[in-house]
């Protein structure tokens, strides 16, 4: 059943289309009879409605385009109806007055189509084979983009430039004086011709950026100068960027020269603030140029269809880091066999891969911990104040339809109802961002849960922080946004953003970390301790919620593994249909958890144990399970992760040495390589083997 919000929206869209059809009909009737007031009103409303829909409902107009009734056809039909209407109005001489108007109108459309052709040429010249960020690319002769209305917004350009024409023609229909129509058409023609000439200046040498060949040569030279050693490779949809973002600080802390390699152009702006150079290379042929660089290791936080393309490069070693530690066997994807190594947090994940029996050899599983968990604060005992803060962070429903994936559908409302019934509980509800993307029931339950929390807040009251707290949050938000958000003109394209996002200022990463910490402190201080919170935005992050909470309720997911680093009490909802014993046996992460049934039984006992640590019988289990899941605390995870990168780089170096030895032993290979190298002189420096073990 469609949601309540969808039905009105569809009704509005259908009404808009119906209104446009009525306007065309009224314009035709008013032109033929003629009924001048109807003719004028319909002509103005028709154009105005199209202009509004171009801004508010472009997707709706795209539907009309699919049935060959696009903006050009619609505007041409409107103008033809206006000419027909003028033919039927007494006092306007068709030969002496209307003929010049028709010729001028045809010239206007001619310049419109010329402008479209120029726009295509400009877009082609401003399309690079790659996109960069945090790299000085000024040598590519980057410049500002042309106005969008000229280069990309064909429909809006035609409609806006047609406004003077329509206005002039309507004055002519009122006064029967063709002078006004001529003025309107002249203005429209001047706008279209002037816009075309101005857009054409981007084809002149002064504004032309580097060609594809020049750009690729520049990329080769940059790689040779920067000499990247270890990188992160990522490809995915817009909602999957968090999988890469969680590894940014870890990548930046590695020894050597890190780099981020992306495949989708839109992803360049989805990556959060970082000082690490970013290169997006969409085409496979261009991606292969990395083989001639000094890049030794690529880390992969996710599998994607395009991962196989980078795995073709034999000179680079590949490690699968995943984007979380989960007990689900579905997280042990057979695709992991394609990587040289699989890096996991601790012994539990090693055991999981062997249990899954997917062909990943134990020797290729490397325990590195979870270095990004450092910001999570350790357990300090019972809640300090009157309120007990509970974080309910369920995961999403997944792709396989398993009812045990998420508790939202079967248990979510019951859990929240129990928590809201306790007047000393403050609930933080942070659902997974993909909740409801597969199963509509999860989305509906999520909406009901949020409504329950909103209603519960309305029934609560108490002292609130003063206005200074809100002012501090606003100030910290502005400060953080200035550091992490790039502001661009509406007309900015990829090349303009590349120019603006060149080499980052020194110390920016440290400034961002400090700004995030200050923002989080201001955020939590701006709300009263008794107020429940629904958190569906990227900020505050899940780790900040961990630090604010006294206890976590979640599902079998990486959230539980990460939370365990604090050793605070936690609970897991069992909606799998298994008995509690089987549930604990199948999912090691719940071994030290309070198990909640779909009816939410166990919530009361959980809260009692949190408030009275002497009743907490699972503390020792949590400490033991933490090490089993995340590995030992000494040496720190960051050290182990860095060492794993060093070791894998050394393996890449060893392979290069072996390959050189083999090639040097093949008769004639030296001379053939010499001929090959002479034809690829641009790669000679970056293709030289680097036998150092440093990352």
N, C-alpha and C positions, 0 to 999 in steps of 0.2 A: 504494500500500500504506500503511495507516495506521501512524503511528509507534508505538513501543513504549509511550510514555506515554499515548496516547489509549485504547488497548485496555483497560488496567486501570481507567482512570477510567470508561469506559462500563460496564465490568463492575460496578463499585461502584454506579453510578447505577441500573443494572437490578436489582441485588441490593437496594438500598434500596426501590425501588418494589415489588419482590416481597415484601419483608418487611412493607411496609405493607398489602398485599393479604392476606397471611397473618394479620396482626394483626386486620384487620377480620373475616376468616372465623372466627378463633379467638374473637373477642369475640361474634360471632353464635352460634356453637356453645355457648360457655360460658353465654350468656344463656338459650338455649332449653332446654338439657337439665335443669336448670342444673348446671354444674360451677363452683362458686364460685372455687376457686383459678385455674382457667383463665380465668374471666371477669374476675377482678381483674387478673391478670398481663397479659392481652391489652389491657384498657382502659388500663392505665398505660403499657405499651410503645407502644401506638398513638399516644397523645397525645405521649409523650416523643419518639418518632421524628419526628413532624410538627414539633415544636418545634426539634429539631436540624436538620432539613432546611430549615426556614425561614431558619436562619442560615448553613448550610453550602452548600446547594444550592437557592437560590431559583429558579434557571432551570429546574431539574428539576420543581419544583412548578408552575411556569408552564405546563409541558406538560399537567399534569393540568387546569389551568384552562381550557385550550383545548378539552378534551373535557367541559366543564361539571362537572368534579369538583374545584372550587376549595376553598379553605380553609373557607369558610362551610358548604358542602355536607358536607365531610368531618367538621367538628366537630359539625354538627347530626346527622349519621348516628351519630357516636360517642355523643352524648347520648341519642338515641332508643334505641340498643342498650342503654345503661345502664338506661333506664326499663323496657325490655322485660325485662331481667335481673331487676330488682327485683320485677316482677310475678310472676316464677316462683320467687322465693325465699319459702319458708314463713316466716311470722311477721311479714310486712309487709302491713298492711291497705291494699288499693288505694284505698278510698274515703276513709278517715280520714287515712292517712299519705302515700300517693303522690300524691293529687290536689293537695295544697298544694305539693308539690315540683314537679309539672308546671307549675302556674300560675306559681310563682316562676321556673322556667326560661324560660318564655315571656316573662316580664317582663325577664329578663336579655337575651334576644335582641332584645326591643323597644328597650332602651336602646342595645344595640350598633348597631342600624340608625339610631337617632337620632344617635348619635355619628358615624356615617359621613356623615350628611347635614350635620351641623355642620362636620365636617372639610372637606367640599367647599366650603361657604360661606367658611370661613376661608381656604382655599387661593386661592379666587377674589379675596378682598379683599386678599390678600398677593401678587398678581401684577401687577407693574408693566409698563407698555408698553416699558420699557427697563431696562437694568442699567448701573450706573456703577462706576468704580473711580478712586481718586485724586481724587475730587471730594467736597466737603462737601455731602451730601444730607440733612442733618438737618432741613431745612425740610419734608421729605416725611413727617415724624412717624414715622420708622423705629423699630422696636422689636424686641426679641428674638423669635425664632420659638417657637411652642408645641412641646412635646415631640413627637418624631417618632412615637412609639408611638401618640399620640392623633390626630395630623393626617395621617400618611402611611402608617403601617405597620398597615394594617387586619388583615391575617392574624395578625401577631405579637400585636396587641392582643387579638384574640379568643381565641387559644390561651393566652396568659398569664393572661388574666382567667378562663379556664375551668379553670385548675389547681385552685383551691379547690373548685369544683363537683365535679370528678372525684374529688378526695381525699375530700370529704365523702360522696359516693355510695358510694365503696369501703368506707369505715368503716361505712356503713349496711348494705351487703351482708354485712359480717362480723358485725356486732352485731345486725342486724335492727331497729335503732333509727333511726327516721327523723330523729331530732334532729340527727345528724351531717350528714346530707344537707342539712338545712335550714340549718345553720351555714355549710356550704360555699357553698350557693347564695346566702345572704345576703351573704357576703363578696364573691362575684363580682358580685352585683347592685350592691353599694355601690361597688365599684371602677369598674364600667361607668358608673353614674349619676354618680358623683363626677367621673370623667374627662370625661364629656360636659359637665357644668356648668363645669368648669375650662376646657375648650377653648372653651366659649361666651363666656368673658370676652374673647377676642380679637375678638369682634364688637361689644363695647362701645366707645363713643366714645374712651375713654382709650387703647385699643390699636389703633384702626383707623388705618391709614395713609392717605395721600392717595388720592383717586379717580383714575381714569385721566385725566379731564379736568384735574384739578388738577396731576397729575404732568406732563402734556404742557405745560401753561402754565409750570410751573417750569423744564422743559427749555428752552423758548423764552427765558425770562428769563436762565437761566444762560448760554446761547449768546450772548445780547446783552451780558452782563457780561464774559464771558471773551474774546469776539471772536476765535475761532480763525481762523487764516490758512492753515495748511498741515496736512494730516493724512495718515494712512495708513489705507487701507481694506483690511479682510481678512475673508475668509470661507473656511471649509474644515473638514475633518475633524479629529478629535482629534490624529492623528499629524502633521498639517501645520503645527502651531503654530510649528515651528522656522523656517518660511519668513518669518513675521512677526517673530519674536524677533531675527533677525539684523540687523534694521533699527532696533531700538529706540534704540541709542546715536546713530545717525546722525540719526534724527528729532528726538531731544531736543536735538541740537546746532544745529539750524537756527535762524535768526533768526525772531523772531515768536512766536506762540502755537500750538504744535503740539497735535494731538489724534489719538486712535486711534479709528476707527469700526469696530465689529465687527457681525456679524449673528447669530452663534450664542451663546446664553447660556452654554454650557459653556466657550466660548473665553475668557471674561473671566478665569478662573482659570488658563488655559493660558499667558497672556502673562506673561513673566518680569518680574522687578522693574524698575520704571520709574517716573519721576515724571510722565510724560506722562498727562494725563487720558484716561480710557477711557470710551467710551459704546457700549453694545451696543443696537442698534435692530433687533429681528427683523422687524417688519412694514414692508412697502414704504410704506404710507400714511404712517406716522410718519417713515420715512426721508426722505420728500420735504420735511420741515420744514427740512432743511439748506439748501434753496434760499433760505430767507429769512434765513440767517445770513451772517456775514462770511467764511465758509470759501471760499477761492479755489482751492486746489490739493489734490488727493488723489493720493497715491502708492500704487501697486498692486504688491505683491511677488508676486502670483499671480493666475491667472485662475480664476474659479469661475462656477457657474451664476447666482449672485446678483450678479455684477459688472455685468451688463447693467442691473440695476435702479438702481444709483447713477449709471450713465452717462446716465440720462435727465435729470439735472439740468444744464441748459445753462450755468448761472452758475458752475459749478465746472470747472476744467481738470483733466484726468486724465493722469498719466504712469505708464507701465508700467516698473517697476524690475527685475522678475523677482527670483528668489531665488538667483541664481548665474549664472556665465558658463560655458556649455558649448558645445563645437563641434558637438554634434548638431543637425542641421537640425530635429529635432522640437522643439527649444527655441524655434524661430522660429514660433510659433503664428500662424495667420492672424487670430486674434482680436485681435492687436496693432493691427490697423487701426482698432479701435474707440476707441483712446486718442488724445488730442491729441498726445502725444509718447511716444517710446520711449527710455528712458535706458539707456545701455549703458556698459561700462567703458572700452573703447578702440576703435581702428580695426578690430580683428578682428571684433568683433560687428557693427559697421556693415556691413562687407563680407558678413558672414553673412546679414544681412537682405536685402541686394540679391541675393545668390546664391539665397536661398530663393524669391525672386520671389513674395511673398505679398501685395503691394499696399501695403507700408509704404514711404512716400516717404522718400528720403534726407534731405530737409530736416527731417523729423520725428524723426530719430534724433539724440540728444544724447549726447555722450561726457562722462561725469561721473566716471569712475574707480570705485574700490571703497573708499569711505571707511572701511568697517568692518575693512579689512585692516591698519590702523595697528598693532595689537598684535603682528603677525608680525615676528620678529627677522631681520635680514639674515645672509647667509652669512658665516662667519668662518674657513673653511678646513677642513682635515682634522679628524677626531674627536680630541678632546684625550686621551682615555683609551684603554684597551685595547679597549673594546667599541665597535662601530659600531651605532648605533640606527637601525633600519629601521622606518618606518611603512608598513604595508600597509593602505590605506583604499579598498577597492573600493566601487563604487556598486551600486545595486540593479538588478534585471532589467528594470524599465520595463514599459510596457503593450503594446508592439508586438511582443514576441517576438523582437527582434533579438538574435542570440547575441553581438554585439559590445558590447552594453550593459554587461554585467558580466563580469568575469574569474572570478568565484567558481566558476561551474559547470565551465568547461572548463580553467581554468588555476590556480585558487586553491590547490588542494592541492599541485600541483607547485611553485608559487612558495614556499609555506610550507615544504615539505619541503626545498627547496634552502637556504632561509635558516636553518632549524633545524639543518642539517648543518654549518654554520659555527659553531665554538665561540666565535668572537669577535663574533657577531651577537646583539644584543638586539632582539627583535621586538615591536613595538606593533601589535596587530591591532584595527582599528576599522571594522567593517562598517557599511554604511548601515542605519539603523534599520528600513527597509522591506524588507530582504533576505528573500526567501522569501514575501513577501506575494502574489505573482502566480504564480511558478513554484516548485513544491515542490522541484524539484531544487536550486535556489539555497539554500533553507532547509536541505536535507539536507547539502549541501556545506559550508555555514557551520557546521553542528554538527560535522561531521567535522574541519574545520580547528581549531575550538576544542578538540576532544578531542586533536588532535595537539600543540597548544601546551601543554595541561595535562600531557600525558605527557612532553613535552620538559623542562618545568620540574621534574618529579619526578626526572629524571636529572641535574639540575644541582645545584650546591651552592657555598657560599662564605659569606663574612661577610654578615651582615644588619644593618641599622640597629638601634640599641638601642631599648629600650622608650620612650624619650623621644620618638622620631620618631613612633611610633604615637599617643602621647599628644598631641603637637603637632597631628597631623592631626585627631584627635577634637575638640580644642579649636577648631581653625579651622573644622571642619565645623559645630560647634554655633554658632559665631559667624556663619558665612555663612547657615545655615538660619534663624537668628533675624532676619536682614535680608531674606531673600528668600522665606521660607515663611510664609504666613499660617496661624496655628493657629485653628481654629474648633471650636465645640462640635459634636458629632455631629448635634444637632438644628438647627443653623444652616441657614437657607435663604438665598435670594438677597438679600432685604432686610436680613437681619442682617449678611451679609457686606458689603453696601453701606455700612452704618453703620460697621462696623469698619474698612473700607478707604477712609476718607475722605481728606482732604488729607494727603499724606505729609509726614513730618518734613523740615525744611530740611536739606539736605546729605546726604539718604539715598542719592542716586545715587552720589555720590563715595565714600561709605562702602561701598557694595556693590562698586564697582570695586576698592577697596583690599582688601576681604575676599576677593574672587575671586582676586586676585593672590597674597595670602598663602596661600589654600587650595591653589592650584596648586603653589606652591613646597613646601608641606608634603606634598602628595600624592606628588610625584616623589621627595622625600627619604625617604619612608617605605618605599621598596622598594629592594632591592639593584640595582646596575647590571647584574647578569648575568641578572636575572629577566625573562622575557617577560611581556607584559601583554595581556590581552583586555579591551578597553574598549567596553562596550555601554551605558554609562550616559551621561546628558547631560553630566556632569562627569567628567573634564576635557574641555573643548571641543576641537574640531578644531584651532583655532589654537594652543592650548597643546601639543597633540601635534606640530604643525609645529615649534614652538620646541625641543621635546625631541629631535626626529629629526635625523639626519644626511642621510637620503635618504628620498624618498617613492616608493612603488610604488602605482599606482592605475589607473583606467580613464579613458576620455574623459569627463570630468565637470568640474563647477565646482571640485572639489577641486584639480585640477591648476592651473587658472588662479589660484586663490587662493594656492596654494603657491609659484607662480612669483615672487610679490612678494619672497620671501626670496632668490631666485636660487640656491638649493641644488640639487644634482643630483636628478634624478627619473627614473622609468621608467614606461612605460605598457604594459599588456598588450594585445597584438593578438589578440583572439579573433573578429575580424570576418570572417575568411576572406580578407581582402585581402592582397596582397603588401605588403612593408614600404614600398616606394616609393608605392604607391597609398594606403596608410594615412597616410603623412606628408602626401601631397598633399591628402587629403580632410579631415584634421583638423589645423589649424594649431597647436593646443596641443601636439602631439607632435613638432613640428619640432625642439625642443631636448631631446628625451627619448631615453633608451635604450629600444629596443623589445624587449619580451619576447614570446617565442612561447608558445603554449599549453603547450608542454613545459617552459617556464621557462628556456630557453637564453638566456644573456645576463646571468643573475644574478651569476655570478662576475666578469665584466668590469665590471659596474656597481659591485660592492663594491670592486674594485681601484681604479677611478677615484675613488671617494669617499675611500679611504684614502691615495691618492697623487694629490693635485691636479694634479701635472705631467702625469698621464695623462688628465686631464679635458679632452677636446677640444670640449666643448659649452658651456663657460662663457660665451664671447662670444655664442653663439646664445641662451643663456638671458636675458642682459641685453637683447638686441635684442627677443626675443620678449615679454619682460615689458612693454616699452613698447607693443608692438603689441597685446597683449591688454588691458592695464590702463591705458594712456595714460601721459602724461608724469608725472614726479614733481613738477614745478614748473609751475604752482602745485599745491599738494597737492590730493588728491582731495576732501577735506572742503570746501575752498574752492570747487572747481568744482561740487560737488554743491549747495552752498548758493546759488551764483550761478544755477545752473539753476532752482532753486526760486524765487529772486527774479524771474528773467526770466519764468517761467511765470505767477507771480502778477501781474506787470505786464500780461501778455496777458489775464488774466481781468479786470483793472481796465479795460483798453481796451475789452473787449467790453461791459462794463456801461455804460460811457459811451456807446458807440455805440447800445446798445439804448435808453437813456434819451432820446438825441437823436431816434431814430426814433419813439418813443412820443410825445414832445412835439410832433412834427410832424403827428401824425394828428388830424384834427378830432374833437372830442368825447372823445378819449382821456383828456385831463386830468380831465374831469368823471367819466368812468367809473372811472379809477384812484382818484379821491377817494372815490367810493362804495365801491369795493373795500377801500381802506385803512381806511375807517371801520368796516368789518366785521371787520378783522383787526388791530386796534390792538395786540394782543400781539406782532405781528411787526414793527411799524413801525421800531423802533430797529435790530433786527438786519437788517432788509431794506434799510436805507439803503446806497447804493453807497459803497464805500470806494475812493478813487482813489489811495491811496498804493501805492508799489511794494514796500514792505517785506513780508516774509513774516510 
